[in-house]
């Protein structure tokens, strides 16, 4: 018998399931990065290019851990299907479209602000089809993986125990904590990752569907790094356009990239308020935490 045929969770409280998931998740991520760090320090010629591949290896490691752990917890602990995390595309295509274009709009708007304020100068264009294709695939994978873990599992379970806004804020805080070890992390970057966690989760607390967050996460990362040439949460990637930023690093984001800038802070806040206004008008009624479990 499949475990999810018995819909009574192994652990009754959703917030406890979320906490246990987080502990295991962060332990596995720390272990994976520790192993990669040891591997990077080995003197053998076979690992001499590891430094160039660290961003890609970290993305893959996070993806494997996120998806595998979410599947295990959802089926064995929650006793629900993995699909119940929020993969239904039926009637959610419009949400996916909004997320897709919102990511592009936010990055392009922020870039224009930096350009016209003379804090960003374009320096070159370099098209590498193979690199762009690899980056495209990696950004798709990491968008799915992080949304499955942080919104699909953590936020989903918190919603079963907490008020929707408290659950959203807690999940966003956990999302920010997961990026603490990224290069050039700053106070502004921490605030922005927290705001990004709220932005990515707003649709989920109303729809219990992942497609808005997946699409927004993908276009944000893909246009930020492989297209426009910013670091992605402090991690450098090959890009189509190259630029140099100048001026106050609080405004430009410095080494952390666009996500470390006050421009991103402003745009995320505006986007959050816009979505809250729309969704509060559209979804007049809201189920209680006890009925929030996806079947």
Short mmCIF file of the C-alpha atoms (twelve columns), coordinates in Angstrom:
data_MODEL
# 
_entry.id   MODEL 
# 
loop_
_atom_site.group_PDB 
_atom_site.id 
_atom_site.type_symbol 
_atom_site.label_atom_id 
_atom_site.label_alt_id 
_atom_site.label_comp_id 
_atom_site.label_asym_id 
_atom_site.label_seq_id 
_atom_site.Cartn_x 
_atom_site.Cartn_y 
_atom_site.Cartn_z 
_atom_site.pdbx_PDB_model_num 
ATOM 1   C CA . UNK A 1   0.000   0.000  0.000   1 
ATOM 2   C CA . UNK A 2   1.307   3.438  -0.904  1 
ATOM 3   C CA . UNK A 3   1.786   5.622  2.212   1 
ATOM 4   C CA . UNK A 4   -0.268  8.509  0.839   1 
ATOM 5   C CA . UNK A 5   -3.380  6.301  0.588   1 
ATOM 6   C CA . UNK A 6   -3.655  6.918  4.318   1 
ATOM 7   C CA . UNK A 7   -4.137  10.705 4.303   1 
ATOM 8   C CA . UNK A 8   -3.447  11.071 8.015   1 
ATOM 9   C CA . UNK A 9   0.100   12.525 8.297   1 
ATOM 10  C CA . UNK A 10  2.747   10.695 10.264  1 
ATOM 11  C CA . UNK A 11  3.161   13.912 12.311  1 
ATOM 12  C CA . UNK A 12  -0.065  15.820 12.906  1 
ATOM 13  C CA . UNK A 13  1.276   19.382 13.188  1 
ATOM 14  C CA . UNK A 14  2.279   20.984 9.897   1 
ATOM 15  C CA . UNK A 15  4.735   23.392 11.511  1 
ATOM 16  C CA . UNK A 16  6.617   20.489 13.140  1 
ATOM 17  C CA . UNK A 17  6.884   18.730 9.778   1 
ATOM 18  C CA . UNK A 18  8.257   21.944 8.280   1 
ATOM 19  C CA . UNK A 19  10.824  22.354 11.071  1 
ATOM 20  C CA . UNK A 20  12.079  18.777 10.716  1 
ATOM 21  C CA . UNK A 21  12.303  19.208 6.955   1 
ATOM 22  C CA . UNK A 22  14.362  22.397 7.386   1 
ATOM 23  C CA . UNK A 23  16.783  20.758 9.819   1 
ATOM 24  C CA . UNK A 24  17.405  17.825 7.474   1 
ATOM 25  C CA . UNK A 25  17.542  20.106 4.417   1 
ATOM 26  C CA . UNK A 26  20.142  22.488 5.838   1 
ATOM 27  C CA . UNK A 27  22.209  19.589 7.200   1 
ATOM 28  C CA . UNK A 28  22.314  17.965 3.760   1 
ATOM 29  C CA . UNK A 29  23.116  21.236 1.981   1 
ATOM 30  C CA . UNK A 30  25.917  21.998 4.447   1 
ATOM 31  C CA . UNK A 31  27.336  18.508 3.977   1 
ATOM 32  C CA . UNK A 32  27.175  18.783 0.188   1 
ATOM 33  C CA . UNK A 33  28.972  22.147 0.176   1 
ATOM 34  C CA . UNK A 34  31.561  20.820 2.626   1 
ATOM 35  C CA . UNK A 35  32.280  17.891 0.305   1 
ATOM 36  C CA . UNK A 36  32.566  20.242 -2.687  1 
ATOM 37  C CA . UNK A 37  34.938  22.466 -0.718  1 
ATOM 38  C CA . UNK A 38  37.191  19.526 0.161   1 
ATOM 39  C CA . UNK A 39  37.083  18.321 -3.435  1 
ATOM 40  C CA . UNK A 40  38.034  21.795 -4.657  1 
ATOM 41  C CA . UNK A 41  41.154  21.812 -2.438  1 
ATOM 42  C CA . UNK A 42  42.507  18.539 -3.811  1 
ATOM 43  C CA . UNK A 43  45.711  19.080 -5.846  1 
ATOM 44  C CA . UNK A 44  44.938  16.496 -8.542  1 
ATOM 45  C CA . UNK A 45  44.900  17.715 -12.131 1 
ATOM 46  C CA . UNK A 46  41.463  16.180 -12.642 1 
ATOM 47  C CA . UNK A 47  39.909  18.813 -10.373 1 
ATOM 48  C CA . UNK A 48  41.910  21.841 -11.506 1 
ATOM 49  C CA . UNK A 49  38.845  23.405 -13.172 1 
ATOM 50  C CA . UNK A 50  36.537  22.837 -10.223 1 
ATOM 51  C CA . UNK A 51  36.576  26.546 -9.311  1 
ATOM 52  C CA . UNK A 52  34.974  27.410 -12.628 1 
ATOM 53  C CA . UNK A 53  32.258  24.819 -12.052 1 
ATOM 54  C CA . UNK A 54  31.420  25.616 -8.418  1 
ATOM 55  C CA . UNK A 55  28.282  27.680 -9.254  1 
ATOM 56  C CA . UNK A 56  26.958  24.896 -11.469 1 
ATOM 57  C CA . UNK A 57  27.799  22.190 -8.940  1 
ATOM 58  C CA . UNK A 58  26.075  24.135 -6.168  1 
ATOM 59  C CA . UNK A 59  22.933  24.572 -8.273  1 
ATOM 60  C CA . UNK A 60  22.818  20.848 -9.065  1 
ATOM 61  C CA . UNK A 61  23.473  19.837 -5.445  1 
ATOM 62  C CA . UNK A 62  20.680  22.094 -4.165  1 
ATOM 63  C CA . UNK A 63  18.296  20.791 -6.823  1 
ATOM 64  C CA . UNK A 64  18.936  17.140 -6.023  1 
ATOM 65  C CA . UNK A 65  18.579  17.700 -2.279  1 
ATOM 66  C CA . UNK A 66  15.465  19.884 -2.605  1 
ATOM 67  C CA . UNK A 67  13.472  17.643 -4.920  1 
ATOM 68  C CA . UNK A 68  14.489  14.330 -3.351  1 
ATOM 69  C CA . UNK A 69  13.859  15.463 0.223   1 
ATOM 70  C CA . UNK A 70  10.523  17.081 -0.624  1 
ATOM 71  C CA . UNK A 71  9.381   13.878 -2.341  1 
ATOM 72  C CA . UNK A 72  10.430  11.728 0.612   1 
ATOM 73  C CA . UNK A 73  8.760   13.947 3.203   1 
ATOM 74  C CA . UNK A 74  5.606   14.436 1.154   1 
ATOM 75  C CA . UNK A 75  5.040   10.732 0.609   1 
ATOM 76  C CA . UNK A 76  6.385   9.229  3.843   1 
ATOM 77  C CA . UNK A 77  5.656   11.960 6.430   1 
ATOM 78  C CA . UNK A 78  2.753   13.965 4.984   1 
ATOM 79  C CA . UNK A 79  1.294   10.874 3.285   1 
ATOM 80  C CA . UNK A 80  0.118   12.779 0.246   1 
ATOM 81  C CA . UNK A 81  1.069   12.603 -3.398  1 
ATOM 82  C CA . UNK A 82  4.063   14.612 -4.578  1 
ATOM 83  C CA . UNK A 83  1.787   16.219 -7.175  1 
ATOM 84  C CA . UNK A 84  -0.350  17.652 -4.359  1 
ATOM 85  C CA . UNK A 85  2.407   20.162 -3.586  1 
ATOM 86  C CA . UNK A 86  0.881   22.272 -6.361  1 
ATOM 87  C CA . UNK A 87  1.739   21.133 -9.882  1 
ATOM 88  C CA . UNK A 88  -1.708  21.281 -11.451 1 
ATOM 89  C CA . UNK A 89  -1.564  23.526 -14.529 1 
ATOM 90  C CA . UNK A 90  -5.314  23.419 -15.119 1 
ATOM 91  C CA . UNK A 91  -6.739  26.931 -14.578 1 
ATOM 92  C CA . UNK A 92  -3.291  28.117 -13.448 1 
ATOM 93  C CA . UNK A 93  -1.819  29.047 -16.831 1 
ATOM 94  C CA . UNK A 94  -2.597  32.721 -16.257 1 
ATOM 95  C CA . UNK A 95  -0.752  32.647 -12.910 1 
ATOM 96  C CA . UNK A 96  2.250   31.061 -14.615 1 
ATOM 97  C CA . UNK A 97  2.170   33.767 -17.282 1 
ATOM 98  C CA . UNK A 98  2.046   36.562 -14.704 1 
ATOM 99  C CA . UNK A 99  5.019   35.079 -12.875 1 
ATOM 100 C CA . UNK A 100 6.986   34.632 -16.110 1 
ATOM 101 C CA . UNK A 101 6.573   38.216 -17.284 1 
ATOM 102 C CA . UNK A 102 6.882   39.745 -13.808 1 
ATOM 103 C CA . UNK A 103 10.418  38.381 -13.448 1 
ATOM 104 C CA . UNK A 104 11.429  39.904 -16.781 1 
ATOM 105 C CA . UNK A 105 9.696   43.199 -15.992 1 
ATOM 106 C CA . UNK A 106 11.366  43.589 -12.597 1 
ATOM 107 C CA . UNK A 107 14.880  42.854 -13.911 1 
ATOM 108 C CA . UNK A 108 14.541  45.036 -16.999 1 
ATOM 109 C CA . UNK A 109 13.013  47.917 -15.025 1 
ATOM 110 C CA . UNK A 110 15.770  47.772 -12.410 1 
ATOM 111 C CA . UNK A 111 18.449  47.626 -15.096 1 
ATOM 112 C CA . UNK A 112 16.989  50.672 -16.850 1 
ATOM 113 C CA . UNK A 113 16.991  52.586 -13.560 1 
ATOM 114 C CA . UNK A 114 20.655  51.774 -12.991 1 
ATOM 115 C CA . UNK A 115 21.549  52.590 -16.604 1 
ATOM 116 C CA . UNK A 116 19.806  55.961 -16.784 1 
ATOM 117 C CA . UNK A 117 21.156  56.934 -13.347 1 
ATOM 118 C CA . UNK A 118 24.635  56.221 -14.789 1 
ATOM 119 C CA . UNK A 119 25.301  53.444 -12.286 1 
ATOM 120 C CA . UNK A 120 25.542  50.797 -15.009 1 
ATOM 121 C CA . UNK A 121 27.573  50.841 -18.223 1 
ATOM 122 C CA . UNK A 122 27.272  48.214 -20.951 1 
ATOM 123 C CA . UNK A 123 30.677  46.926 -22.024 1 
ATOM 124 C CA . UNK A 124 30.214  43.963 -24.390 1 
ATOM 125 C CA . UNK A 125 27.950  41.318 -25.912 1 
ATOM 126 C CA . UNK A 126 29.151  37.736 -26.036 1 
ATOM 127 C CA . UNK A 127 26.896  35.000 -27.424 1 
ATOM 128 C CA . UNK A 128 27.833  31.445 -26.495 1 
ATOM 129 C CA . UNK A 129 25.038  29.072 -27.457 1 
ATOM 130 C CA . UNK A 130 26.290  26.153 -25.378 1 
ATOM 131 C CA . UNK A 131 26.741  28.243 -22.220 1 
ATOM 132 C CA . UNK A 132 23.352  29.905 -22.675 1 
ATOM 133 C CA . UNK A 133 21.645  26.542 -23.164 1 
ATOM 134 C CA . UNK A 134 23.330  25.073 -20.069 1 
ATOM 135 C CA . UNK A 135 22.438  28.141 -18.014 1 
ATOM 136 C CA . UNK A 136 18.841  27.969 -19.251 1 
ATOM 137 C CA . UNK A 137 18.584  24.353 -18.102 1 
ATOM 138 C CA . UNK A 138 20.191  25.074 -14.737 1 
ATOM 139 C CA . UNK A 139 17.881  28.019 -14.066 1 
ATOM 140 C CA . UNK A 140 14.853  25.859 -14.882 1 
ATOM 141 C CA . UNK A 141 16.092  23.145 -12.512 1 
ATOM 142 C CA . UNK A 142 16.880  25.519 -9.646  1 
ATOM 143 C CA . UNK A 143 13.520  27.308 -10.030 1 
ATOM 144 C CA . UNK A 144 11.646  24.011 -9.763  1 
ATOM 145 C CA . UNK A 145 13.826  22.733 -6.924  1 
ATOM 146 C CA . UNK A 146 13.704  25.785 -4.654  1 
ATOM 147 C CA . UNK A 147 9.984   26.376 -5.215  1 
ATOM 148 C CA . UNK A 148 9.228   22.734 -4.435  1 
ATOM 149 C CA . UNK A 149 11.231  22.923 -1.200  1 
ATOM 150 C CA . UNK A 150 10.414  26.404 0.110   1 
ATOM 151 C CA . UNK A 151 6.908   27.038 -1.177  1 
ATOM 152 C CA . UNK A 152 5.624   23.563 -2.083  1 
ATOM 153 C CA . UNK A 153 6.742   21.845 1.109   1 
ATOM 154 C CA . UNK A 154 7.704   24.360 3.809   1 
ATOM 155 C CA . UNK A 155 5.027   26.992 3.135   1 
ATOM 156 C CA . UNK A 156 2.403   24.342 2.409   1 
ATOM 157 C CA . UNK A 157 2.946   22.732 5.808   1 
ATOM 158 C CA . UNK A 158 3.185   26.015 7.685   1 
ATOM 159 C CA . UNK A 159 -0.183  27.015 6.234   1 
ATOM 160 C CA . UNK A 160 -1.737  24.015 7.949   1 
ATOM 161 C CA . UNK A 161 -0.756  25.358 11.376  1 
ATOM 162 C CA . UNK A 162 -0.406  29.136 11.045  1 
ATOM 163 C CA . UNK A 163 -2.193  32.198 9.770   1 
ATOM 164 C CA . UNK A 164 -1.428  32.619 6.056   1 
ATOM 165 C CA . UNK A 165 0.592   35.841 6.529   1 
ATOM 166 C CA . UNK A 166 2.644   34.455 9.406   1 
ATOM 167 C CA . UNK A 167 3.293   31.288 7.395   1 
ATOM 168 C CA . UNK A 168 4.397   33.378 4.418   1 
ATOM 169 C CA . UNK A 169 6.747   35.529 6.525   1 
ATOM 170 C CA . UNK A 170 8.294   32.489 8.249   1 
ATOM 171 C CA . UNK A 171 8.871   30.709 4.934   1 
ATOM 172 C CA . UNK A 172 10.435  33.877 3.472   1 
ATOM 173 C CA . UNK A 173 12.768  34.136 6.492   1 
ATOM 174 C CA . UNK A 174 13.852  30.506 6.008   1 
ATOM 175 C CA . UNK A 175 14.421  31.238 2.312   1 
ATOM 176 C CA . UNK A 176 16.667  34.170 3.239   1 
ATOM 177 C CA . UNK A 177 18.607  32.083 5.766   1 
ATOM 178 C CA . UNK A 178 19.312  29.533 3.041   1 
ATOM 179 C CA . UNK A 179 21.316  32.204 1.166   1 
ATOM 180 C CA . UNK A 180 23.444  33.399 4.093   1 
ATOM 181 C CA . UNK A 181 26.547  31.613 2.816   1 
ATOM 182 C CA . UNK A 182 26.415  33.182 -0.645  1 
ATOM 183 C CA . UNK A 183 29.406  35.369 -1.654  1 
ATOM 184 C CA . UNK A 184 29.255  39.109 -0.801  1 
ATOM 185 C CA . UNK A 185 26.071  38.688 1.255   1 
ATOM 186 C CA . UNK A 186 24.978  42.006 2.804   1 
ATOM 187 C CA . UNK A 187 22.177  43.494 4.909   1 
ATOM 188 C CA . UNK A 188 20.412  44.772 1.788   1 
ATOM 189 C CA . UNK A 189 20.831  41.374 0.134   1 
ATOM 190 C CA . UNK A 190 19.301  39.681 3.191   1 
ATOM 191 C CA . UNK A 191 16.317  42.030 3.103   1 
ATOM 192 C CA . UNK A 192 15.876  41.505 -0.628  1 
ATOM 193 C CA . UNK A 193 16.028  37.708 -0.450  1 
ATOM 194 C CA . UNK A 194 13.437  37.896 2.330   1 
ATOM 195 C CA . UNK A 195 11.246  40.120 0.145   1 
ATOM 196 C CA . UNK A 196 11.780  37.745 -2.772  1 
ATOM 197 C CA . UNK A 197 10.549  34.894 -0.568  1 
ATOM 198 C CA . UNK A 198 7.375   36.874 0.129   1 
ATOM 199 C CA . UNK A 199 6.939   37.749 -3.544  1 
ATOM 200 C CA . UNK A 200 7.422   34.146 -4.650  1 
ATOM 201 C CA . UNK A 201 4.991   32.850 -2.036  1 
ATOM 202 C CA . UNK A 202 2.116   35.333 -2.289  1 
ATOM 203 C CA . UNK A 203 0.349   33.486 -5.072  1 
ATOM 204 C CA . UNK A 204 0.796   30.161 -3.266  1 
ATOM 205 C CA . UNK A 205 -1.042  31.208 -0.114  1 
ATOM 206 C CA . UNK A 206 -4.099  31.926 -2.272  1 
ATOM 207 C CA . UNK A 207 -3.908  29.191 -4.923  1 
ATOM 208 C CA . UNK A 208 -1.766  26.375 -3.417  1 
ATOM 209 C CA . UNK A 209 -0.147  26.204 -6.866  1 
ATOM 210 C CA . UNK A 210 3.562   26.415 -7.690  1 
ATOM 211 C CA . UNK A 211 3.513   27.651 -11.280 1 
ATOM 212 C CA . UNK A 212 3.533   31.377 -10.503 1 
ATOM 213 C CA . UNK A 213 6.563   30.987 -8.228  1 
ATOM 214 C CA . UNK A 214 8.390   28.621 -10.589 1 
ATOM 215 C CA . UNK A 215 8.016   30.956 -13.562 1 
ATOM 216 C CA . UNK A 216 8.906   34.102 -11.598 1 
ATOM 217 C CA . UNK A 217 11.905  32.366 -10.023 1 
ATOM 218 C CA . UNK A 218 13.104  31.132 -13.415 1 
ATOM 219 C CA . UNK A 219 12.868  34.416 -15.340 1 
ATOM 220 C CA . UNK A 220 14.305  36.401 -12.419 1 
ATOM 221 C CA . UNK A 221 17.405  34.195 -12.259 1 
ATOM 222 C CA . UNK A 222 17.786  33.631 -16.005 1 
ATOM 223 C CA . UNK A 223 17.523  37.294 -16.990 1 
ATOM 224 C CA . UNK A 224 19.543  38.408 -13.985 1 
ATOM 225 C CA . UNK A 225 22.560  36.187 -14.688 1 
ATOM 226 C CA . UNK A 226 22.814  34.510 -18.120 1 
ATOM 227 C CA . UNK A 227 21.151  37.413 -19.970 1 
ATOM 228 C CA . UNK A 228 21.901  40.712 -18.207 1 
ATOM 229 C CA . UNK A 229 25.204  39.739 -16.595 1 
ATOM 230 C CA . UNK A 230 24.551  40.217 -12.879 1 
ATOM 231 C CA . UNK A 231 25.712  37.751 -10.265 1 
ATOM 232 C CA . UNK A 232 22.894  35.412 -9.223  1 
ATOM 233 C CA . UNK A 233 22.783  35.743 -5.425  1 
ATOM 234 C CA . UNK A 234 26.506  36.494 -5.491  1 
ATOM 235 C CA . UNK A 235 27.399  33.663 -7.893  1 
ATOM 236 C CA . UNK A 236 28.968  34.672 -11.257 1 
ATOM 237 C CA . UNK A 237 27.703  33.041 -14.469 1 
ATOM 238 C CA . UNK A 238 28.499  33.360 -18.165 1 
ATOM 239 C CA . UNK A 239 26.187  35.969 -19.697 1 
ATOM 240 C CA . UNK A 240 24.995  37.353 -23.004 1 
ATOM 241 C CA . UNK A 241 25.489  40.993 -22.000 1 
ATOM 242 C CA . UNK A 242 28.420  42.271 -19.946 1 
ATOM 243 C CA . UNK A 243 28.321  45.439 -17.896 1 
ATOM 244 C CA . UNK A 244 30.129  47.330 -15.172 1 
ATOM 245 C CA . UNK A 245 28.395  48.915 -12.204 1 
ATOM 246 C CA . UNK A 246 29.699  52.044 -10.525 1 
ATOM 247 C CA . UNK A 247 28.681  54.267 -7.669  1 
ATOM 248 C CA . UNK A 248 27.215  53.412 -4.294  1 
ATOM 249 C CA . UNK A 249 27.137  49.619 -3.826  1 
ATOM 250 C CA . UNK A 250 23.959  49.949 -1.748  1 
ATOM 251 C CA . UNK A 251 22.315  51.204 -4.919  1 
ATOM 252 C CA . UNK A 252 23.985  48.838 -7.379  1 
ATOM 253 C CA . UNK A 253 24.241  45.686 -5.259  1 
ATOM 254 C CA . UNK A 254 28.033  45.480 -5.555  1 
ATOM 255 C CA . UNK A 255 29.459  41.962 -5.713  1 
ATOM 256 C CA . UNK A 256 26.167  40.302 -4.760  1 
ATOM 257 C CA . UNK A 257 24.516  41.537 -7.928  1 
ATOM 258 C CA . UNK A 258 21.158  43.162 -8.514  1 
ATOM 259 C CA . UNK A 259 19.601  41.269 -5.602  1 
ATOM 260 C CA . UNK A 260 21.824  43.278 -3.268  1 
ATOM 261 C CA . UNK A 261 20.604  46.678 -4.483  1 
ATOM 262 C CA . UNK A 262 18.123  49.144 -3.038  1 
ATOM 263 C CA . UNK A 263 16.570  49.330 -6.502  1 
ATOM 264 C CA . UNK A 264 15.588  45.669 -6.128  1 
ATOM 265 C CA . UNK A 265 14.220  46.449 -2.650  1 
ATOM 266 C CA . UNK A 266 11.913  49.131 -4.026  1 
ATOM 267 C CA . UNK A 267 10.722  47.029 -6.961  1 
ATOM 268 C CA . UNK A 268 10.029  43.970 -4.795  1 
ATOM 269 C CA . UNK A 269 8.006   46.031 -2.312  1 
ATOM 270 C CA . UNK A 270 5.943   47.574 -5.122  1 
ATOM 271 C CA . UNK A 271 5.338   44.160 -6.679  1 
ATOM 272 C CA . UNK A 272 4.319   42.663 -3.320  1 
ATOM 273 C CA . UNK A 273 1.776   45.400 -2.628  1 
ATOM 274 C CA . UNK A 274 0.400   45.143 -6.166  1 
ATOM 275 C CA . UNK A 275 -0.106  41.373 -5.878  1 
ATOM 276 C CA . UNK A 276 -1.639  41.590 -2.400  1 
ATOM 277 C CA . UNK A 277 -4.100  44.212 -3.661  1 
ATOM 278 C CA . UNK A 278 -5.085  42.055 -6.661  1 
ATOM 279 C CA . UNK A 279 -5.361  38.774 -4.766  1 
ATOM 280 C CA . UNK A 280 -7.267  40.222 -1.812  1 
ATOM 281 C CA . UNK A 281 -9.857  41.552 -4.243  1 
ATOM 282 C CA . UNK A 282 -9.964  38.332 -6.282  1 
ATOM 283 C CA . UNK A 283 -9.999  35.811 -3.430  1 
ATOM 284 C CA . UNK A 284 -12.540 37.205 -1.007  1 
ATOM 285 C CA . UNK A 285 -12.820 34.053 1.107   1 
ATOM 286 C CA . UNK A 286 -9.933  32.091 2.610   1 
ATOM 287 C CA . UNK A 287 -10.008 28.600 4.154   1 
ATOM 288 C CA . UNK A 288 -8.817  28.125 7.706   1 
ATOM 289 C CA . UNK A 289 -5.481  26.465 8.446   1 
ATOM 290 C CA . UNK A 290 -7.221  23.196 9.238   1 
ATOM 291 C CA . UNK A 291 -8.612  22.951 5.677   1 
ATOM 292 C CA . UNK A 292 -5.453  24.123 3.931   1 
ATOM 293 C CA . UNK A 293 -4.039  20.652 3.247   1 
ATOM 294 C CA . UNK A 294 -3.717  19.839 -0.440  1 
ATOM 295 C CA . UNK A 295 -5.108  16.424 -1.347  1 
# 
